[in-house]
Amino acid sequence: MKFPGLFLRTLLLCATTSASAAATERHFGYGYESAVLNPGLAQLSPWTTARVGRADYYSRLEARLGFELGVLRNLQAALFWDVSSTTADVRVDPAVHSSRLSTTDFESLSLQLKYKFSDPTTDALGFALLLEGRGGPSLAAFEARAIVDDQLGALLLVCNVFGAGIEPLEPH
């Protein structure tokens, strides 16, 4: 009786296949493209960075979760939440064994706006401006970025020119 096995495989295939996806695909890890979401479309953008090593035990996990939304034609807004978790061996006194200390911290909340002036698939070059403000318990930051990209067949060329300001905040 092969029907239950075939039915389960078909059900699994249908559950893991999408008929259409409307999210923008990010091609670069640290650079941005001029593409924005269409109005009314939204996507979640998770980002995780792991850091390990040093002479004593050290492990840090940084996570950034973003909610991006197409607000108007050519305008995208995003809200990002940044947290980190660090575990490290700490030596209080060289004569005493080290202790392992773990902390989890809220790093910052960011608001990002990106406006697309031209598209690389329909115009000679794609061009967008991105502004991001970030605030948290220990920092306030601002970033402005000009994005120029060009689509040459399957090849996507991107140039990001940016400036940023970071102001460490004094603990209270």
OpenMM code with the backbone's topology and positions (N, CA, C; nanometers):
from openmm import Vec3, app, unit

residues = "MET LYS PHE PRO GLY LEU PHE LEU ARG THR LEU LEU LEU CYS ALA THR THR SER ALA SER ALA ALA ALA THR GLU ARG HIS PHE GLY TYR GLY TYR GLU SER ALA VAL LEU ASN PRO GLY LEU ALA GLN LEU SER PRO TRP THR THR ALA ARG VAL GLY ARG ALA ASP TYR TYR SER ARG LEU GLU ALA ARG LEU GLY PHE GLU LEU GLY VAL LEU ARG ASN LEU GLN ALA ALA LEU PHE TRP ASP VAL SER SER THR THR ALA ASP VAL ARG VAL ASP PRO ALA VAL HIS SER SER ARG LEU SER THR THR ASP PHE GLU SER LEU SER LEU GLN LEU LYS TYR LYS PHE SER ASP PRO THR THR ASP ALA LEU GLY PHE ALA LEU LEU LEU GLU GLY ARG GLY GLY PRO SER LEU ALA ALA PHE GLU ALA ARG ALA ILE VAL ASP ASP GLN LEU GLY ALA LEU LEU LEU VAL CYS ASN VAL PHE GLY ALA GLY ILE GLU PRO LEU GLU PRO HIS".split()
positions = [
    Vec3(0.0846, -0.1178, 0.0000),
    Vec3(0.0000, 0.0000, 0.0000),
    Vec3(0.0886, 0.1233, 0.0000),
    Vec3(0.1114, 0.1830, -0.1155),
    Vec3(0.2016, 0.2962, -0.1314),
    Vec3(0.1315, 0.4299, -0.1201),
    Vec3(0.0016, 0.4343, -0.1131),
    Vec3(-0.0710, 0.5607, -0.1114),
    Vec3(-0.0339, 0.6499, 0.0073),
    Vec3(-0.0256, 0.6035, 0.1329),
    Vec3(0.0101, 0.6935, 0.2443),
    Vec3(0.1479, 0.7565, 0.2275),
    Vec3(0.2472, 0.6819, 0.1789),
    Vec3(0.3802, 0.7377, 0.1586),
    Vec3(0.3803, 0.8440, 0.0502),
    Vec3(0.3118, 0.8192, -0.0593),
    Vec3(0.3015, 0.9165, -0.1679),
    Vec3(0.2253, 1.0400, -0.1223),
    Vec3(0.1184, 1.0197, -0.0463),
    Vec3(0.0395, 1.1315, 0.0047),
    Vec3(0.1232, 1.2189, 0.0986),
    Vec3(0.2005, 1.1565, 0.1885),
    Vec3(0.2837, 1.2326, 0.2817),
    Vec3(0.3923, 1.3106, 0.2084),
    Vec3(0.4541, 1.2513, 0.1075),
    Vec3(0.5559, 1.3230, 0.0292),
    Vec3(0.4953, 1.4411, -0.0461),
    Vec3(0.3793, 1.4211, -0.1055),
    Vec3(0.3118, 1.5301, -0.1771),
    Vec3(0.2727, 1.6418, -0.0809),
    Vec3(0.2222, 1.6060, 0.0366),
    Vec3(0.1855, 1.7051, 0.1374),
    Vec3(0.3092, 1.7823, 0.1837),
    Vec3(0.4212, 1.7148, 0.2056),
    Vec3(0.5451, 1.7801, 0.2461),
    Vec3(0.5951, 1.8737, 0.1362),
    Vec3(0.5880, 1.8315, 0.0120),
    Vec3(0.6308, 1.9152, -0.0997),
    Vec3(0.5442, 2.0405, -0.1089),
    Vec3(0.4141, 2.0271, -0.0935),
    Vec3(0.3232, 2.1428, -0.0996),
    Vec3(0.3456, 2.2376, 0.0178),
    Vec3(0.3784, 2.1843, 0.1337),
    Vec3(0.3990, 2.2680, 0.2522),
    Vec3(0.5305, 2.3451, 0.2469),
    Vec3(0.6275, 2.2976, 0.1709),
    Vec3(0.7586, 2.3635, 0.1665),
    Vec3(0.7845, 2.4385, 0.0366),
    Vec3(0.6864, 2.4445, -0.0526),
    Vec3(0.7024, 2.5131, -0.1808),
    Vec3(0.6118, 2.6347, -0.1838),
    Vec3(0.6651, 2.7450, -0.2305),
    Vec3(0.5882, 2.8675, -0.2419),
    Vec3(0.5525, 2.8915, -0.3874),
    Vec3(0.4272, 2.9272, -0.4123),
    Vec3(0.3842, 2.9558, -0.5492),
    Vec3(0.4465, 3.0853, -0.5984),
    Vec3(0.4540, 3.1851, -0.5115),
    Vec3(0.5170, 3.3111, -0.5489),
    Vec3(0.5773, 3.3742, -0.4247),
    Vec3(0.6876, 3.4408, -0.4440),
    Vec3(0.7524, 3.5114, -0.3343),
    Vec3(0.7704, 3.6558, -0.3772),
    Vec3(0.7359, 3.7493, -0.2885),
    Vec3(0.7424, 3.8903, -0.3252),
    Vec3(0.8524, 3.9642, -0.2502),
    Vec3(0.9295, 3.8962, -0.1705),
    Vec3(1.0356, 3.9619, -0.0943),
    Vec3(1.1519, 3.9965, -0.1863),
    Vec3(1.2243, 4.1017, -0.1494),
    Vec3(1.3414, 4.1355, -0.2285),
    Vec3(1.4552, 4.0443, -0.1877),
    Vec3(1.5351, 4.0072, -0.2841),
    Vec3(1.6480, 3.9202, -0.2565),
    Vec3(1.7712, 4.0065, -0.2341),
    Vec3(1.8376, 3.9838, -0.1239),
    Vec3(1.9587, 4.0596, -0.0948),
    Vec3(2.0781, 3.9822, -0.1491),
    Vec3(2.1572, 4.0462, -0.2353),
    Vec3(2.2684, 3.9790, -0.3007),
    Vec3(2.4016, 3.9963, -0.2285),
    Vec3(2.4134, 4.0962, -0.1418),
    Vec3(2.5401, 4.1271, -0.0770),
    Vec3(2.5210, 4.1297, 0.0744),
    Vec3(2.6254, 4.0890, 0.1476),
    Vec3(2.6165, 4.0857, 0.2933),
    Vec3(2.6279, 4.2216, 0.3592),
    Vec3(2.7158, 4.3062, 0.3105),
    Vec3(2.7394, 4.4346, 0.3774),
    Vec3(2.7035, 4.5553, 0.2923),
    Vec3(2.6780, 4.5357, 0.1655),
    Vec3(2.6405, 4.6458, 0.0785),
    Vec3(2.4907, 4.6430, 0.0522),
    Vec3(2.4356, 4.7568, 0.0144),
    Vec3(2.2943, 4.7666, -0.0169),
    Vec3(2.2757, 4.7871, -0.1664),
    Vec3(2.1569, 4.7503, -0.2160),
    Vec3(2.1182, 4.7717, -0.3542),
    Vec3(2.0078, 4.8762, -0.3571),
    Vec3(1.9768, 4.9283, -0.4750),
    Vec3(1.8745, 5.0313, -0.4849),
    Vec3(1.7323, 4.9755, -0.4790),
    Vec3(1.7146, 4.8445, -0.4906),
    Vec3(1.5812, 4.7837, -0.4908),
    Vec3(1.5088, 4.8087, -0.3582),
    Vec3(1.3779, 4.8345, -0.3676),
    Vec3(1.2925, 4.8521, -0.2500),
    Vec3(1.1689, 4.7645, -0.2660),
    Vec3(1.0999, 4.7409, -0.1560),
    Vec3(0.9761, 4.6642, -0.1604),
    Vec3(0.8642, 4.7477, -0.2220),
    Vec3(0.7725, 4.6822, -0.2901),
    Vec3(0.6547, 4.7503, -0.3430),
    Vec3(0.5627, 4.7907, -0.2279),
    Vec3(0.4804, 4.8944, -0.2466),
    Vec3(0.3907, 4.9392, -0.1391),
    Vec3(0.3027, 4.8261, -0.0868),
    Vec3(0.2953, 4.8147, 0.0445),
    Vec3(0.2128, 4.7135, 0.1088),
    Vec3(0.2813, 4.5811, 0.1336),
    Vec3(0.3957, 4.5558, 0.0696),
    Vec3(0.4676, 4.4307, 0.0922),
    Vec3(0.5607, 4.4455, 0.2118),
    Vec3(0.5781, 4.3371, 0.2855),
    Vec3(0.6635, 4.3397, 0.4043),
    Vec3(0.7479, 4.2130, 0.4073),
    Vec3(0.8590, 4.2217, 0.4783),
    Vec3(0.9425, 4.1036, 0.4968),
    Vec3(1.0197, 4.1156, 0.6279),
    Vec3(1.0536, 4.0005, 0.6847),
    Vec3(1.1395, 3.9930, 0.8022),
    Vec3(1.2815, 3.9662, 0.7550),
    Vec3(1.3780, 4.0331, 0.8167),
    Vec3(1.5185, 4.0158, 0.7797),
    Vec3(1.5996, 3.9776, 0.9026),
    Vec3(1.6196, 3.8490, 0.9270),
    Vec3(1.7047, 3.8089, 1.0397),
    Vec3(1.8519, 3.8089, 0.9992),
    Vec3(1.9390, 3.8460, 1.0902),
    Vec3(2.0826, 3.8492, 1.0655),
    Vec3(2.1506, 3.8029, 1.1935),
    Vec3(2.2425, 3.7096, 1.1823),
    Vec3(2.3130, 3.6587, 1.2995),
    Vec3(2.4623, 3.6551, 1.2711),
    Vec3(2.5422, 3.7032, 1.3675),
    Vec3(2.6873, 3.6985, 1.3568),
    Vec3(2.7419, 3.6284, 1.4807),
    Vec3(2.8261, 3.5285, 1.4608),
    Vec3(2.8885, 3.4563, 1.5718),
    Vec3(3.0368, 3.4915, 1.5773),
    Vec3(3.0861, 3.5152, 1.6971),
    Vec3(3.2285, 3.5442, 1.7170),
    Vec3(3.2799, 3.4521, 1.8281),
    Vec3(3.3946, 3.3890, 1.8028),
    Vec3(3.4534, 3.2983, 1.9011),
    Vec3(3.6038, 3.3190, 1.9043),
    Vec3(3.6670, 3.2667, 2.0086),
    Vec3(3.8126, 3.2691, 2.0140),
    Vec3(3.8678, 3.3451, 2.1321),
    Vec3(3.9862, 3.4017, 2.1142),
    Vec3(4.0676, 3.4723, 2.2119),
    Vec3(4.1453, 3.3719, 2.2975),
    Vec3(4.2315, 3.4221, 2.3837),
    Vec3(4.3170, 3.3348, 2.4654),
    Vec3(4.2326, 3.2529, 2.5628),
    Vec3(4.1381, 3.3165, 2.6307),
    Vec3(4.0456, 3.2457, 2.7193),
    Vec3(3.9153, 3.2233, 2.6437),
    Vec3(3.8262, 3.1471, 2.7034),
    Vec3(3.6994, 3.1172, 2.6374),
    Vec3(3.6239, 3.2462, 2.6079),
    Vec3(3.5735, 3.2580, 2.4831),
    Vec3(3.4948, 3.3740, 2.4432),
    Vec3(3.3981, 3.3323, 2.3332),
    Vec3(3.2729, 3.3685, 2.3500),
    Vec3(3.1709, 3.3411, 2.2504),
    Vec3(3.0710, 3.4566, 2.2522),
    Vec3(3.0451, 3.5149, 2.1344),
    Vec3(2.9494, 3.6257, 2.1251),
    Vec3(2.8563, 3.5984, 2.0075),
    Vec3(2.7298, 3.6151, 2.0313),
    Vec3(2.6287, 3.5988, 1.9284),
    Vec3(2.5532, 3.7305, 1.9172),
    Vec3(2.5587, 3.7921, 1.7986),
    Vec3(2.4885, 3.9170, 1.7737),
    Vec3(2.3726, 3.8878, 1.6795),
    Vec3(2.2548, 3.9362, 1.7148),
    Vec3(2.1366, 3.9111, 1.6334),
    Vec3(2.0694, 4.0426, 1.5987),
    Vec3(2.0233, 4.0521, 1.4746),
    Vec3(1.9508, 4.1703, 1.4283),
    Vec3(1.8269, 4.1204, 1.3557),
    Vec3(1.7114, 4.1653, 1.4012),
    Vec3(1.5863, 4.1278, 1.3377),
    Vec3(1.5238, 4.2538, 1.2809),
    Vec3(1.4952, 4.2509, 1.1525),
    Vec3(1.4385, 4.3673, 1.0859),
    Vec3(1.3018, 4.3386, 1.0286),
    Vec3(1.2162, 4.4387, 1.0350),
    Vec3(1.0860, 4.4341, 0.9704),
    Vec3(1.0862, 4.5439, 0.8659),
    Vec3(1.0814, 4.5037, 0.7391),
    Vec3(1.0867, 4.5987, 0.6289),
    Vec3(0.9495, 4.6078, 0.5639),
    Vec3(0.9112, 4.7307, 0.5235),
    Vec3(0.7786, 4.7540, 0.4689),
    Vec3(0.7871, 4.8514, 0.3523),
    Vec3(0.7246, 4.8159, 0.2403),
    Vec3(0.7114, 4.9085, 0.1287),
    Vec3(0.6029, 5.0091, 0.1641),
    Vec3(0.6409, 5.1352, 0.1842),
    Vec3(0.5465, 5.2360, 0.2321),
    Vec3(0.4746, 5.3033, 0.1153),
    Vec3(0.5495, 5.3586, 0.0241),
    Vec3(0.4987, 5.4249, -0.0957),
    Vec3(0.5774, 5.3726, -0.2152),
    Vec3(0.5382, 5.4138, -0.3334),
    Vec3(0.6152, 5.3750, -0.4514),
    Vec3(0.7571, 5.4286, -0.4352),
    Vec3(0.8569, 5.3408, -0.4424),
    Vec3(0.9996, 5.3732, -0.4314),
    Vec3(1.0458, 5.4074, -0.2905),
    Vec3(0.9611, 5.3947, -0.1883),
    Vec3(1.0011, 5.4249, -0.0504),
    Vec3(0.9807, 5.3020, 0.0373),
    Vec3(1.0870, 5.2648, 0.1063),
    Vec3(1.0839, 5.1507, 0.1972),
    Vec3(1.1273, 5.1969, 0.3353),
    Vec3(1.0566, 5.1503, 0.4380),
    Vec3(1.0926, 5.1790, 0.5765),
    Vec3(1.1241, 5.0469, 0.6457),
    Vec3(1.2136, 5.0530, 0.7433),
    Vec3(1.2501, 4.9311, 0.8161),
    Vec3(1.2753, 4.9654, 0.9618),
    Vec3(1.2417, 4.8718, 1.0486),
    Vec3(1.2671, 4.8832, 1.1916),
    Vec3(1.3516, 4.7624, 1.2311),
    Vec3(1.4667, 4.7877, 1.2935),
    Vec3(1.5591, 4.6812, 1.3322),
    Vec3(1.5766, 4.6787, 1.4832),
    Vec3(1.5849, 4.5578, 1.5384),
    Vec3(1.6060, 4.5352, 1.6808),
    Vec3(1.7353, 4.4553, 1.6940),
    Vec3(1.8336, 4.5088, 1.7689),
    Vec3(1.9650, 4.4461, 1.7832),
    Vec3(1.9870, 4.3991, 1.9272),
    Vec3(2.0265, 4.2730, 1.9424),
    Vec3(2.0599, 4.2167, 2.0731),
    Vec3(2.1906, 4.1391, 2.0610),
    Vec3(2.2566, 4.1172, 2.1742),
    Vec3(2.3783, 4.0359, 2.1742),
    Vec3(2.3839, 3.9526, 2.3011),
    Vec3(2.4525, 3.8410, 2.2898),
    Vec3(2.4743, 3.7522, 2.4039),
    Vec3(2.6224, 3.7146, 2.4046),
    Vec3(2.6876, 3.7390, 2.5186),
    Vec3(2.8313, 3.7128, 2.5294),
    Vec3(2.8575, 3.6195, 2.6477),
    Vec3(2.9416, 3.5210, 2.6231),
    Vec3(2.9895, 3.4324, 2.7289),
    Vec3(3.1417, 3.4332, 2.7227),
    Vec3(3.2057, 3.4633, 2.8367),
    Vec3(3.3521, 3.4736, 2.8380),
    Vec3(3.4060, 3.4327, 2.9741),
    Vec3(3.5291, 3.3823, 2.9724),
    Vec3(3.5989, 3.3546, 3.0978),
    Vec3(3.6574, 3.4857, 3.1492),
    Vec3(3.6330, 3.5142, 3.2782),
    Vec3(3.6793, 3.6379, 3.3404),
    Vec3(3.7690, 3.6022, 3.4579),
    Vec3(3.8868, 3.6656, 3.4647),
    Vec3(3.9790, 3.6433, 3.5763),
    Vec3(3.9780, 3.7659, 3.6667),
    Vec3(3.9316, 3.7469, 3.7889),
    Vec3(3.9295, 3.8562, 3.8850),
    Vec3(4.0667, 3.8703, 3.9497),
    Vec3(4.1240, 3.7577, 3.9862),
    Vec3(4.2558, 3.7542, 4.0493),
    Vec3(4.3375, 3.6483, 3.9751),
    Vec3(4.4587, 3.6823, 3.9280),
    Vec3(4.5376, 3.5836, 3.8524),
    Vec3(4.5617, 3.4529, 3.9277),
    Vec3(4.5620, 3.4570, 4.0605),
    Vec3(4.5869, 3.3361, 4.1378),
    Vec3(4.4639, 3.2462, 4.1442),
    Vec3(4.3473, 3.3019, 4.1166),
    Vec3(4.2226, 3.2266, 4.1254),
    Vec3(4.1820, 3.1807, 3.9851),
    Vec3(4.1152, 3.0688, 3.9798),
    Vec3(4.0660, 3.0198, 3.8517),
    Vec3(3.9674, 3.1194, 3.7913),
    Vec3(3.9540, 3.1134, 3.6615),
    Vec3(3.8616, 3.2052, 3.5944),
    Vec3(3.7168, 3.1598, 3.6136),
    Vec3(3.6279, 3.2540, 3.6027),
    Vec3(3.4842, 3.2273, 3.6095),
    Vec3(3.4240, 3.2565, 3.4734),
    Vec3(3.3245, 3.1820, 3.4373),
    Vec3(3.2574, 3.2043, 3.3095),
    Vec3(3.1353, 3.2921, 3.3342),
    Vec3(3.1288, 3.4032, 3.2624),
    Vec3(3.0225, 3.5014, 3.2790),
    Vec3(2.9452, 3.5140, 3.1482),
    Vec3(2.8126, 3.5114, 3.1579),
    Vec3(2.7269, 3.5266, 3.0403),
    Vec3(2.6365, 3.6472, 3.0580),
    Vec3(2.6226, 3.7273, 2.9521),
    Vec3(2.5337, 3.8424, 2.9543),
    Vec3(2.4546, 3.8474, 2.8240),
    Vec3(2.3345, 3.8977, 2.8328),
    Vec3(2.2516, 3.9230, 2.7156),
    Vec3(2.2093, 4.0683, 2.7236),
    Vec3(2.2328, 4.1435, 2.6156),
    Vec3(2.2084, 4.2871, 2.6166),
    Vec3(2.1238, 4.3301, 2.4984),
    Vec3(2.0340, 4.4251, 2.5254),
    Vec3(1.9659, 4.4965, 2.4192),
    Vec3(2.0650, 4.5995, 2.3695),
    Vec3(2.0997, 4.5963, 2.2419),
    Vec3(2.1990, 4.6876, 2.1863),
    Vec3(2.1358, 4.8168, 2.1361),
    Vec3(2.0357, 4.8039, 2.0459),
    Vec3(1.9773, 4.9247, 1.9882),
    Vec3(1.8503, 4.8934, 1.9116),
    Vec3(1.7804, 4.9998, 1.8796),
    Vec3(1.6647, 4.9972, 1.7922),
    Vec3(1.6946, 5.0952, 1.6798),
    Vec3(1.6711, 5.0548, 1.5550),
    Vec3(1.7051, 5.1376, 1.4397),
    Vec3(1.5834, 5.1606, 1.3527),
    Vec3(1.5775, 5.2798, 1.2938),
    Vec3(1.4766, 5.3118, 1.1935),
    Vec3(1.5510, 5.3475, 1.0656),
    Vec3(1.5124, 5.2833, 0.9563),
    Vec3(1.5822, 5.3025, 0.8296),
    Vec3(1.4806, 5.3406, 0.7213),
    Vec3(1.5159, 5.4397, 0.6406),
    Vec3(1.4354, 5.4790, 0.5253),
    Vec3(1.5226, 5.4715, 0.4009),
    Vec3(1.4692, 5.4103, 0.2950),
    Vec3(1.5423, 5.4020, 0.1684),
    Vec3(1.4485, 5.4468, 0.0569),
    Vec3(1.4969, 5.5426, -0.0229),
    Vec3(1.4189, 5.5924, -0.1361),
    Vec3(1.4940, 5.5637, -0.2655),
    Vec3(1.4241, 5.5002, -0.3605),
    Vec3(1.4837, 5.4642, -0.4895),
    Vec3(1.4467, 5.5700, -0.5931),
    Vec3(1.5485, 5.6366, -0.6486),
    Vec3(1.5268, 5.7373, -0.7522),
    Vec3(1.5219, 5.6758, -0.8916),
    Vec3(1.6023, 5.5719, -0.9161),
    Vec3(1.6025, 5.5047, -1.0459),
    Vec3(1.6345, 5.3573, -1.0271),
    Vec3(1.5969, 5.2767, -1.1245),
    Vec3(1.6092, 5.1308, -1.1168),
    Vec3(1.7136, 5.0817, -1.2170),
    Vec3(1.8055, 4.9935, -1.1765),
    Vec3(1.9108, 4.9484, -1.2683),
    Vec3(1.8607, 4.8609, -1.3830),
    Vec3(1.7405, 4.8046, -1.3706),
    Vec3(1.6894, 4.7193, -1.4781),
    Vec3(1.6181, 4.7989, -1.5864),
    Vec3(1.5699, 4.9207, -1.5550),
    Vec3(1.4980, 5.0007, -1.6545),
    Vec3(1.5700, 5.1299, -1.6907),
    Vec3(1.6584, 5.1783, -1.6042),
    Vec3(1.7329, 5.3018, -1.6293),
    Vec3(1.8803, 5.2684, -1.6516),
    Vec3(1.9580, 5.3695, -1.6902),
    Vec3(2.1016, 5.3470, -1.7127),
    Vec3(2.1695, 5.2985, -1.5856),
    Vec3(2.1366, 5.3580, -1.4719),
    Vec3(2.1902, 5.3189, -1.3411),
    Vec3(2.0781, 5.3218, -1.2381),
    Vec3(2.0919, 5.2385, -1.1367),
    Vec3(2.0015, 5.2467, -1.0230),
    Vec3(2.0622, 5.3409, -0.9205),
    Vec3(1.9778, 5.4212, -0.8552),
    Vec3(2.0277, 5.5148, -0.7544),
    Vec3(1.9271, 5.5234, -0.6411),
    Vec3(1.9767, 5.5160, -0.5170),
    Vec3(1.8907, 5.5266, -0.3991),
    Vec3(1.9671, 5.5957, -0.2870),
    Vec3(1.8925, 5.6569, -0.1972),
    Vec3(1.9483, 5.7137, -0.0735),
    Vec3(1.8905, 5.6386, 0.0442),
    Vec3(1.9762, 5.6102, 0.1418),
    Vec3(1.9356, 5.5380, 0.2617),
    Vec3(1.9766, 5.6200, 0.3835),
    Vec3(1.8843, 5.6376, 0.4763),
    Vec3(1.9115, 5.7062, 0.6032),
    Vec3(1.8738, 5.6115, 0.7162),
    Vec3(1.9603, 5.6020, 0.8168),
    Vec3(1.9317, 5.5152, 0.9311),
    Vec3(1.9716, 5.5852, 1.0599),
    Vec3(1.8801, 5.5872, 1.1543),
    Vec3(1.9081, 5.6365, 1.2888),
    Vec3(1.9015, 5.5209, 1.3855),
    Vec3(1.9946, 5.5170, 1.4795),
    Vec3(2.0029, 5.4053, 1.5743),
    Vec3(2.0199, 5.4602, 1.7145),
    Vec3(1.9476, 5.4036, 1.8094),
    Vec3(1.9612, 5.4450, 1.9485),
    Vec3(1.9512, 5.3262, 2.0408),
    Vec3(2.0284, 5.3303, 2.1477),
    Vec3(2.0267, 5.2230, 2.2461),
    Vec3(2.0765, 5.2745, 2.3790),
    Vec3(2.0885, 5.1878, 2.4780),
    Vec3(2.1327, 5.2300, 2.6110),
    Vec3(2.2737, 5.2879, 2.6127),
    Vec3(2.3602, 5.2475, 2.5194),
    Vec3(2.4982, 5.2948, 2.5256),
    Vec3(2.5451, 5.3693, 2.4007),
    Vec3(2.4555, 5.3909, 2.3023),
    Vec3(2.5001, 5.4622, 2.1822),
    Vec3(2.3838, 5.5280, 2.1098),
    Vec3(2.4183, 5.6303, 2.0350),
    Vec3(2.3273, 5.6936, 1.9396),
    Vec3(2.4070, 5.7064, 1.8105),
    Vec3(2.3478, 5.6687, 1.6992),
    Vec3(2.4215, 5.6695, 1.5724),
    Vec3(2.3306, 5.7116, 1.4588),
    Vec3(2.3944, 5.7603, 1.3531),
    Vec3(2.3241, 5.8014, 1.2321),
    Vec3(2.4098, 5.7611, 1.1127),
    Vec3(2.3454, 5.7136, 1.0076),
    Vec3(2.4164, 5.6746, 0.8862),
    Vec3(2.3413, 5.7253, 0.7646),
    Vec3(2.4139, 5.7793, 0.6692),
    Vec3(2.3585, 5.8181, 0.5396),
    Vec3(2.4368, 5.7428, 0.4329),
    Vec3(2.3660, 5.6935, 0.3314),
    Vec3(2.4301, 5.6099, 0.2302),
    Vec3(2.3720, 5.6421, 0.0927),
    Vec3(2.4592, 5.6642, -0.0045),
    Vec3(2.4199, 5.6770, -0.1449),
    Vec3(2.4508, 5.5442, -0.2122),
    Vec3(2.3543, 5.4915, -0.2842),
    Vec3(2.3660, 5.3599, -0.3471),
    Vec3(2.3534, 5.3757, -0.4981),
    Vec3(2.4528, 5.3278, -0.5712),
    Vec3(2.4504, 5.3269, -0.7173),
    Vec3(2.4719, 5.1829, -0.7612),
    Vec3(2.3842, 5.1326, -0.8493),
    Vec3(2.4029, 4.9966, -0.8990),
    Vec3(2.3658, 4.9881, -1.0460),
    Vec3(2.4184, 4.8833, -1.1111),
    Vec3(2.3949, 4.8619, -1.2528),
    Vec3(2.3784, 4.7129, -1.2775),
    Vec3(2.2784, 4.6775, -1.3559),
    Vec3(2.2517, 4.5388, -1.3911),
    Vec3(2.3039, 4.5134, -1.5315),
    Vec3(2.4079, 4.4305, -1.5453),
    Vec3(2.4656, 4.3942, -1.6743),
    Vec3(2.4387, 4.2459, -1.6984),
    Vec3(2.3230, 4.2157, -1.7532),
    Vec3(2.2832, 4.0765, -1.7704),
    Vec3(2.2640, 4.0120, -1.6342),
    Vec3(2.3385, 3.9056, -1.6081),
    Vec3(2.3301, 3.8385, -1.4787),
    Vec3(2.4220, 3.9018, -1.3743),
    Vec3(2.5040, 3.9975, -1.4154),
    Vec3(2.6006, 4.0611, -1.3256),
    Vec3(2.5414, 4.1886, -1.2656),
    Vec3(2.5478, 4.2001, -1.1337),
    Vec3(2.5006, 4.3184, -1.0635),
    Vec3(2.6205, 4.3888, -1.0013),
    Vec3(2.6436, 4.5140, -1.0405),
    Vec3(2.7518, 4.5946, -0.9864),
    Vec3(2.6918, 4.6969, -0.8901),
    Vec3(2.7513, 4.7114, -0.7721),
    Vec3(2.6972, 4.8004, -0.6697),
    Vec3(2.8090, 4.8820, -0.6083),
    Vec3(2.7806, 5.0104, -0.5828),
    Vec3(2.8732, 5.0978, -0.5116),
    Vec3(2.7955, 5.1693, -0.4017),
    Vec3(2.8432, 5.1597, -0.2780),
    Vec3(2.7831, 5.2278, -0.1633),
    Vec3(2.8818, 5.3300, -0.1113),
    Vec3(2.8384, 5.4553, -0.0999),
    Vec3(2.9194, 5.5605, -0.0398),
    Vec3(2.8436, 5.6060, 0.0830),
    Vec3(2.9090, 5.5974, 0.2000),
    Vec3(2.8339, 5.6284, 0.3213),
    Vec3(2.9172, 5.7062, 0.4213),
    Vec3(2.8465, 5.7696, 0.5100),
    Vec3(2.9053, 5.8395, 0.6229),
    Vec3(2.8237, 5.8058, 0.7453),
    Vec3(2.8899, 5.7990, 0.8594),
    Vec3(2.8209, 5.7620, 0.9823),
    Vec3(2.8768, 5.8401, 1.0990),
    Vec3(2.7934, 5.8591, 1.1975),
    Vec3(2.8345, 5.9222, 1.3219),
    Vec3(2.7847, 5.8398, 1.4380),
    Vec3(2.8737, 5.8131, 1.5341),
    Vec3(2.8378, 5.7344, 1.6521),
    Vec3(2.8722, 5.8147, 1.7757),
    Vec3(2.7789, 5.8252, 1.8660),
    Vec3(2.8001, 5.8973, 1.9896),
    Vec3(2.7791, 5.8018, 2.1064),
    Vec3(2.8897, 5.7623, 2.1745),
    Vec3(2.8710, 5.6764, 2.2932),
    Vec3(2.7995, 5.7569, 2.4021),
    Vec3(2.7039, 5.6935, 2.4659),
    Vec3(2.6288, 5.7588, 2.5736),
    Vec3(2.6870, 5.7200, 2.7068),
    Vec3(2.6890, 5.8133, 2.7980),
    Vec3(2.7406, 5.7887, 2.9340),
    Vec3(2.6403, 5.7063, 3.0135),
    Vec3(2.6846, 5.6025, 3.0828),
    Vec3(2.5917, 5.5265, 3.1671),
    Vec3(2.5448, 5.6114, 3.2855),
    Vec3(2.4197, 5.5941, 3.3228),
    Vec3(2.3634, 5.6721, 3.4341),
    Vec3(2.3783, 5.6005, 3.5638),
] * unit.nanometer
topology = app.Topology()
chain = topology.addChain("A")
for resn in residues:
    res = topology.addResidue(resn, chain)
    for name in ("N", "CA", "C"):
        topology.addAtom(name, app.Element.getBySymbol(name[0]), res)
